[in-house]
Amino acid sequence: MTSSPRLERVTPATLDAALALRVHPHQEKNVAPVVKSLAEAYAHGETAWPRLILDGDRLVGFLMAFLDVPWAPERDPADRRSGLWRLNVSADAQGAGYGRFAVGAVAEELRRRGTARMYVTWEPGEDGPGAFYRRLGFRTTGEESGGQVVGVLDL
């Protein structure tokens, strides 16, 4: 990181850069492209929290959190969860701490909102981001969501 990274909203001025953001080709199977995330943010309204990750004027990543979403309403409608929905760090910016910054920024936002736990899902397998999330303190819950591993971090 060359300066202090920060989160910013996606605006008309930053939309094209956001849509052009690409992860390493071998990671494309593990995370949806930004265009899909922004469409989902539009469709999910208040429960989606999309943000760009900038370092100075340089776009280095994108994240999207989910806020207070019913986890399994068919089992327990009171089980509402918040967490990290997507994390895309640009291929040329990986390994510089931006992913760690993004997870910390979402955790900070969730704490500010009074949330006690942060959830994340990831594709299983050695090419998936499971080791990254475990290094940050996430533990698996034993649950799956759409074939993905569910992890939780106590805030």
Stockholm file with secondary structure:
# STOCKHOLM 1.0

chainA/1-155         MTSSPRLERVTPATLDAALALRVHPHQEKNVAPVVKSLAEAYAHGETAWPRLILDGDRLVGFLMAFLDVPWAPERDPADRRSGLWRLNVSADAQGAGYGRFAVGAVAEELRRRGTARMYVTWEPGEDGPGAFYRRLGFRTTGEESGGQVVGVLDL
#=GR chainA/1-155 SS CCSCEEEECCCTTTHHHHHHCCCCGGGTTTSCCHHHHHHHHHHHGGGEEEEEEEETTEEEEEEEEEEEEEEETTTEEEEEEEEEEEEEECGGGTTSSHHHHHHHHHHHHHHHTTCSEEEEEECCSTTSSHHHHHHTTCEEEEEEETTEEEEEEEC
#=GC SS_cons         CCSCEEEECCCTTTHHHHHHCCCCGGGTTTSCCHHHHHHHHHHHGGGEEEEEEEETTEEEEEEEEEEEEEEETTTEEEEEEEEEEEEEECGGGTTSSHHHHHHHHHHHHHHHTTCSEEEEEECCSTTSSHHHHHHTTCEEEEEEETTEEEEEEEC
//
